[in-house]
Structures are given as C-alpha cells and as structure tokens.
C-alpha cells in the first residue's frame, strides 16, 4: 500500500468518538502507515540545510500540497544569518588493514553534521581528536553537529574507538559547504476565515526516529486529514523546517500577518511510548492551552506543564517580540529519554500506537478549537421547557443528556465560550458542543462568535 492510503478517509471534526474496536483499528492501520513513511525517510541525510531536507519534503509532497521555500545563504534573520548550504555524498574511515571502520552508508550519524571535506591519511592519535562519542553510553553513536564552527569529524561508539589498533587511517569526507539556501516546506489549507492555526515541526535531524521523524510524519498525516475537510473555520498553515532557523525564517517572512495566528502547536518527539505531554504557550492561558489541557485530561498519565524557555521551536514563536499563542505537544520531550540524539533513537523506539494516538490527540485539539464559540441564552428568564422540544433525546450523552443542556443554558451569557463551560462542568467538550447545537436548532441559543 503506498504511503498516504491508510488515512485517506480520516476526518478530524465530529468523527473522533470511536468504539474500542475502531480505536484499535485506527492505531494499527494509521500507525503502521506512518511508520512505513518513517522507514522511507530514515536514511536521508538531513541537516540544517541541503538536499537531504529537499528529498524529505519531496517525499511528503507526493500526498500533500506542499510548497518548498528557499531562504538564500547570507540572508539576515533577526540576530542570525542563514549559513552556507552543506551537502554530503560519501564518507568513511579506513583502518590500517584496509577495512572501513565507519561508513556514512551505514548511518548518517557517523559524520559530524556540517563537516568540512577531507581526504587524508593520519595516525590514530590525530583521528581521536576528530571523533565524537556518546557521553554516557559506550555502545551508542551520538548525533553531533558543527553548524557555526568549521571543522571535520566522525561519530562512533566509545567502545569502537577504544578498540582501534595503532596505525594509519584513511579519512574521507566528500562534502561541500557553499552558498545555497535553507529549505522549508509549507502547506496552507484555507478556511472560511483568515484567522490561522499554525502547526510546526523540525525536519533537520538525520537518522533519529522519535526526534524528529515522528513529528514530520504526524504533521504530514494532519495535512492530509485537514485538506479533505469540506469546511474549516480556521486557515491552517503547516510548517516543516530546520530547527531554530526555520521558524525564524518563517517569522521574518510573515511579520505583516502574525496577528492572524490565533492558535499554534509545535509537534515533536511524538512516537515513543511515553505519556502525552503538552507545554503551555508563553501566554499560559491561550485557547490552544485550554483546549490541549481539556483533551489531555482524558488521556491516562498525560501531563500539562507550564511554559519554560527551553525546548524546541516553540521558543522562537513564543519569544517576547512575537508571543504567539503556540504550545508544544510531545511524548517524552527532547533530552529526557535516554536514546536522545543517539543511534538508539531508531525505528524500534517508536510504535504505531503512539504515532496514531499523537495524531488523534492533535485532531481532537483542532476539533475543540474549530467548534468552540461564545453563545447567548435566548430564553434566560427561567428554564425553558426542553421536554416538549424533544431535546433530552437529541443529545446522546449516556443517561443524563439534560445535564449538558442545563450547563450550556446556565453559562451562555455572552461572557464564556463553550470550552469554558466544558471546563466548569467537567463534561467532555463534544457533549457540550452537541448540546449547544441542539439548543441553537431550537432557537434557544445564538452564537456570538
């Protein structure tokens, strides 16, 4: 089955109430589809710039209307400058016996990112000065880069480095560092309003599954699902870009339209088996913060944490000059799982169930925000007679559907939105939204926004 077929009919709005069997089918079918795409993308030589990012975006663009944006080297971006473009074709270390000790063909982690080209024969002592090993685990290959300091290097396990015999080593890094550009991908899905929902993930890491091919493929599935909606209230922008500089380039290009960004999510590290975790925006109580907290409250073991200035690309979007209402969704965040930035962050670390659950959670957050509204009770003088209107039967919510109706009527005074009523009542947002729709149909409620 080609990538994209599994979730072709998935709908975010109004289709998330699943039976246990459907839930399992969703996790198996969609999760396996996302993992299949990750297998295809895993070997590509991604970095801050270069053809590996372009090749990755080209794969995604087979199924989503993705526009590639290039920002030339030397472009000032706030306090940064886009660096020269780096590409690598081949690299290896050949031992005294003529056998290759490490080879880029085996793993893109074996070469220090942004390494200068080299072709030399050196002794073991000099080789050790250009080899990076994992700080904690002697059997893991680390992920290391040198974007801002020109040097060359290889990465290998400490155990392998310590086992190398004395002698001469032939080192080859066939790379280029020249004027080019930084590459990002963007999908825009128009809604009925110009108000925007921004979703972002970083696409610069090579051969790391959870951080962050998981975010790359979940955002791809979101683009597919949203593009198939008949009507969306918000306009959605989905951004795949290299970490830090990618969001900064996007922000610099879109300064005049940032007031249109009403909601946002940075998505990364969403494929491991850890619990879902949402980090609030710098604002702390934006609608997306409230929606995410409400959705995650139904997820066992999930966490909602306050804003802190470390983390991923949310740091750029929420910096004081922009202060966008954008939070971050992860499972185990970067730096907090032992496989982080190492060869252990491989495809065995991610699971189809976790990928599917992460996708579903983002869609549920979107569903809440799409359906949220502030309403006014049109019959505020006493309780309207609901029974003769058949409303008790019109909202399927277990044994007491009238509870949601009464909560909506009680708090729809034009000062609270439906999400606030769900928060106050403890009822699921979907139940509150269905009750509001039923009351609106009977002209007992009107939407103000």
C-alpha positions in Angstrom: 0.0 0.0 0.0 1.5 3.4 -1.0 2.1 6.0 1.8 -1.0 8.0 2.4 -3.7 5.4 1.6 -4.3 4.4 5.2 -5.6 7.7 6.5 -7.2 8.9 3.3 -10.7 8.9 4.7 -9.9 10.2 8.2 -11.9 13.2 9.3 -11.0 15.3 12.3 -14.2 17.1 13.0 -17.1 15.1 14.6 -15.6 11.7 13.8 -13.4 11.1 16.9 -15.9 9.2 19.1 -14.6 5.6 18.5 -15.5 2.2 19.8 -12.8 0.2 21.3 -12.5 -1.9 18.1 -12.3 1.2 15.9 -9.7 2.7 18.2 -7.6 -0.4 17.8 -8.1 -0.4 14.0 -7.1 3.2 13.8 -3.9 2.7 15.9 -2.9 -0.3 13.8 -3.9 1.0 10.3 -2.8 4.6 10.5 0.1 4.0 12.9 1.6 1.4 10.6 1.2 3.8 7.7 3.1 6.5 9.5 5.9 4.0 10.5 6.2 2.9 6.9 6.8 6.5 5.8 9.4 6.9 8.6 11.2 3.9 7.2 11.4 5.6 3.8 12.7 8.9 5.2 15.1 7.5 7.9 18.2 7.0 5.6 18.1 10.5 4.1 21.0 12.9 5.0 19.1 15.7 6.6 20.8 18.7 8.2 20.2 22.4 8.8 20.4 22.9 5.0 21.0 20.7 2.0 19.5 18.2 -0.4 18.5 15.8 2.4 15.8 18.2 3.5 14.7 18.7 -0.1 14.5 15.0 -0.6 12.4 14.6 2.6 10.0 17.3 1.5 9.7 15.8 -2.0 8.5 12.5 -0.4 5.9 14.4 1.7 4.8 16.4 -1.3 3.6 13.2 -3.1 0.5 13.3 -0.9 0.1 16.9 0.4 0.1 20.2 -1.5 3.5 21.2 -0.1 5.3 24.4 -1.2 9.1 24.5 -0.9 10.5 27.8 0.3 14.2 28.6 -0.1 16.0 31.3 2.0 19.4 32.1 0.5 22.7 31.8 2.4 23.7 35.2 3.8 20.2 36.3 4.5 19.9 38.2 7.8 17.2 36.7 10.0 16.8 38.8 13.2 20.1 38.1 15.1 21.1 35.2 12.8 22.4 34.8 9.3 21.5 31.9 7.1 24.7 29.9 6.7 26.2 28.3 3.7 24.5 25.1 2.4 26.0 21.8 3.4 25.7 18.6 1.3 27.5 15.3 1.8 27.8 12.4 -0.7 30.0 9.9 1.0 32.4 9.5 4.0 34.3 6.8 5.7 37.3 5.9 7.9 39.5 3.1 6.6 41.7 1.3 9.1 45.3 0.1 8.7 44.1 -3.2 7.3 42.1 -1.5 4.6 38.7 -2.3 6.2 36.3 0.5 6.8 35.8 1.4 10.4 32.8 3.6 9.9 30.9 4.5 6.8 28.2 7.1 6.0 26.5 4.5 4.0 25.8 2.5 7.2 24.4 5.5 9.2 24.2 9.3 8.5 25.0 9.7 12.2 28.6 8.7 11.6 29.6 12.1 10.2 29.7 15.3 12.2 27.0 17.5 10.7 28.4 20.3 8.6 31.9 18.6 8.4 34.4 20.2 6.0 35.7 18.0 3.2 38.8 16.0 4.0 40.8 13.3 2.3 43.9 12.4 4.3 45.9 9.6 6.0 46.5 10.3 9.7 47.6 8.5 12.8 45.3 7.1 15.5 46.1 10.0 17.9 45.1 12.6 15.4 42.0 10.6 14.4 40.9 10.5 18.1 40.9 14.4 18.0 38.2 14.3 15.3 36.0 11.5 16.7 32.9 12.2 18.9 31.5 9.6 21.2 28.4 9.4 23.4 28.8 11.0 26.8 27.1 8.3 28.8 26.7 5.1 26.8 29.9 3.4 25.4 27.9 1.5 22.8 25.9 4.3 21.2 26.8 6.6 18.3 26.0 10.2 19.1 24.3 12.8 16.9 26.6 15.8 16.7 26.8 18.9 14.5 29.1 21.9 14.0 26.9 24.5 12.2 28.8 27.5 13.4 32.4 26.3 13.7 34.2 24.9 10.7 35.8 21.5 11.4 35.5 17.9 10.3 34.7 14.9 12.3 33.2 11.4 12.7 30.9 9.9 15.3 31.3 6.4 16.6 30.8 4.4 19.8 33.4 4.8 22.6 33.8 1.1 22.7 34.7 1.0 19.0 37.1 3.9 19.3 38.9 2.3 22.2 39.3 -0.9 20.2 41.0 0.7 17.2 44.6 -0.5 16.7 47.6 1.8 16.2 48.4 2.6 12.6 47.5 4.9 9.8 43.9 5.7 8.9 42.5 7.0 5.7 39.7 9.5 6.4 37.4 10.7 3.6 34.5 13.2 3.9 33.2 14.1 0.4 31.1 17.2 1.3 30.5 20.7 0.1 29.9 23.9 2.0 28.9 26.6 -0.4 26.4 29.4 -0.9 22.9 27.9 -1.3 19.8 28.2 0.8 17.9 26.9 3.8 14.9 24.8 2.7 11.5 24.7 4.4 8.1 23.2 3.4 4.7 24.8 3.9 1.2 23.7 3.4 -1.7 26.2 3.5 -5.2 24.9 3.9 -7.7 27.7 3.6 -10.7 28.0 5.9 -13.8 30.2 5.9 -11.8 32.9 7.8 -8.3 34.4 7.6 -7.7 33.5 11.3 -4.8 31.0 11.3 -3.8 27.9 13.1 0.0 27.3 12.8 1.4 23.8 13.2 5.2 23.4 13.1 7.8 20.6 13.3 11.6 20.4 12.7 12.9 18.5 9.8 16.7 18.8 10.2 17.7 15.6 12.1 19.2 12.6 10.3 18.6 9.0 11.3 16.6 10.0 14.5 13.2 8.5 14.7 11.4 10.0 17.7 13.3 13.3 17.4 12.0 14.0 14.9 10.7 11.9 12.1 7.7 11.2 14.3 6.8 14.9 14.2 7.4 15.0 10.5 5.1 12.2 9.6 2.4 13.2 12.1 2.3 16.6 10.6 2.0 15.0 7.1 -1.0 13.0 8.2 -2.6 16.1 9.7 -2.1 17.9 6.3 -3.9 15.0 4.6 -6.7 14.9 7.1 -7.3 18.7 7.1 -7.1 19.0 3.3 -10.1 16.6 3.0 -12.4 18.7 5.2 -15.3 20.2 3.4 -15.3 23.3 5.6 -12.8 24.6 8.1 -13.3 27.7 10.2 -9.6 28.4 10.5 -6.9 28.6 7.9 -4.2 26.1 8.6 -0.5 26.6 8.0 1.7 23.5 8.4 5.5 24.1 8.5 8.3 21.6 8.1 11.6 23.5 8.7 15.1 23.1 10.2 15.2 23.8 13.9 15.5 27.3 15.2 16.5 29.0 11.9 13.5 27.6 10.0 10.9 29.1 12.3 12.9 32.4 12.4 12.9 32.5 8.6 9.1 31.9 8.5 8.6 34.6 11.1 10.7 37.1 9.2 8.7 36.4 6.0 5.4 36.7 7.7 5.8 39.7 10.0 2.9 41.5 8.5 0.5 38.7 9.1 1.3 37.4 12.5 -1.8 39.0 14.0 -3.7 36.3 12.0 -2.2 33.5 14.1 -4.8 32.7 16.7 -3.6 29.2 17.6 -0.5 27.1 17.2 1.3 23.9 18.1 4.9 22.8 17.8 5.0 19.0 17.4 8.0 16.8 18.1 9.0 13.6 19.8 5.5 12.0 19.5 6.4 8.5 18.6 7.8 6.9 21.8 5.8 5.0 24.4 5.9 7.9 27.0 2.7 9.7 28.0 1.5 12.7 26.0 2.8 16.0 27.3 1.6 19.5 26.5 3.7 22.5 27.3 1.7 25.7 27.5 2.4 28.8 25.4 4.2 31.7 27.0 0.8 33.3 27.5 -0.2 30.4 29.6 -3.9 30.5 29.1 -4.4 30.8 25.3 -7.3 29.0 23.8 -4.9 26.3 22.5 -3.6 25.8 26.0 -7.1 25.3 27.4 -8.1 23.0 24.5 -5.0 20.9 24.9 -5.4 20.6 28.6 -9.1 19.6 28.2 -8.2 16.9 25.6 -5.2 15.6 27.6 -7.3 15.3 30.8 -9.0 12.3 29.2 -5.6 10.6 28.4 -4.3 8.5 31.3 -0.9 9.6 32.6 -0.8 12.7 30.4 0.9 15.9 31.6 0.3 19.6 31.1 3.3 21.7 32.0 3.8 25.4 32.3 5.8 27.5 29.8 9.6 27.4 30.2 12.1 29.0 27.8 13.9 25.7 26.8 12.5 23.2 24.4 12.0 23.2 20.7 10.7 25.6 18.0 8.1 27.0 20.4 11.0 29.1 21.8 11.1 31.1 18.6 7.3 31.5 18.0 6.8 32.5 21.7 9.8 34.8 22.1 8.7 38.2 23.6 8.7 40.1 20.3 6.1 37.6 18.8 4.5 36.0 21.8 2.3 33.8 19.6 -0.4 31.6 21.2 1.5 28.4 20.4 2.2 25.4 22.7 4.2 22.3 22.3 3.0 18.7 22.1 5.4 15.8 22.7 5.5 12.5 24.4 8.9 12.2 26.1 10.5 15.6 25.3 13.9 16.0 23.8 16.7 15.4 26.3 14.5 13.4 28.7 14.6 10.0 27.0 17.9 8.0 27.2 18.1 7.4 23.5 18.0 11.2 22.7 20.4 12.3 20.0 22.0 8.9 19.6 21.8 5.8 17.4 19.4 4.3 19.9 16.7 6.8 18.7 15.9 4.3 15.9 12.7 2.9 14.4 12.4 0.4 17.2 11.8 3.3 19.6 8.6 4.4 18.0 5.3 2.5 17.9 2.3 2.6 15.6 0.0 3.0 18.5 1.9 6.1 19.9 2.0 7.7 16.4 -1.7 7.2 15.9 -2.6 8.4 19.4 -0.5 11.5 18.9 -2.2 12.2 15.6 -5.6 11.7 17.1 -4.8 14.0 20.0 -3.9 16.9 17.7 -7.0 16.3 15.7 -9.1 16.4 18.9 -7.5 19.7 19.9 -8.3 21.1 16.5 -11.8 19.8 16.8 -12.3 21.6 20.1 -11.0 24.9 18.7 -12.9 24.6 15.4 -16.2 24.0 17.3 -15.6 26.4 20.2 -17.9 29.5 20.3 -19.3 32.1 22.7 -23.1 31.8 22.9 -26.1 33.6 24.4 -29.1 32.0 26.0 -32.2 33.4 24.2 -34.5 32.2 26.9 -32.7 33.4 30.1 -35.8 34.1 32.3 -36.2 30.8 34.0 -35.5 27.4 32.5 -37.1 26.8 29.0 -39.3 23.8 28.7 -37.0 21.3 27.0 -39.1 18.2 27.1 -41.7 19.3 24.6 -38.9 20.3 22.2 -37.5 16.7 22.4 -34.1 18.0 23.5 -33.5 15.4 26.1 -33.3 12.8 23.4 -31.4 14.9 20.9 -28.0 14.9 22.7 -26.7 11.3 23.2 -24.8 11.6 26.4 -25.4 8.4 28.5 -28.2 8.5 31.0 -28.4 12.3 31.7 -28.2 14.2 28.4 -30.2 17.1 30.1 -27.1 17.9 32.2 -25.2 19.3 29.3 -28.2 21.2 28.1 -28.6 22.9 31.5 -24.9 23.7 31.8 -25.0 25.4 28.4 -28.1 27.4 29.2 -26.8 28.4 32.6 -23.5 29.8 31.4 -24.2 31.1 27.9 -24.5 34.7 29.0 -22.1 36.0 26.3 -19.1 36.1 28.5 -18.0 32.4 28.4 -17.2 30.1 25.5 -18.2 26.5 25.2 -14.8 25.3 26.2 -15.1 27.3 29.5 -18.4 25.5 30.1 -16.8 22.2 29.5 -14.0 23.1 31.9 -16.5 24.2 34.6 -18.9 21.3 34.2 -16.3 18.5 33.8 -18.2 17.2 30.8 -16.5 16.4 27.5 -16.3 19.3 25.1 -18.1 17.3 22.4 -21.0 16.8 24.7 -21.2 20.5 25.5 -20.9 21.3 21.8 -23.7 18.9 20.8 -25.9 20.3 23.5 -25.3 23.8 22.2 -26.0 22.8 18.6 -29.3 21.2 19.7 -30.3 24.4 21.6 -29.4 26.5 18.7 -31.5 24.4 16.4 -34.5 25.1 18.7 -33.7 28.9 18.7 -32.9 28.8 22.4 -29.3 29.8 21.8 -27.3 32.0 19.5 -23.7 32.1 18.6 -21.9 35.4 19.2 -18.6 34.2 17.7 
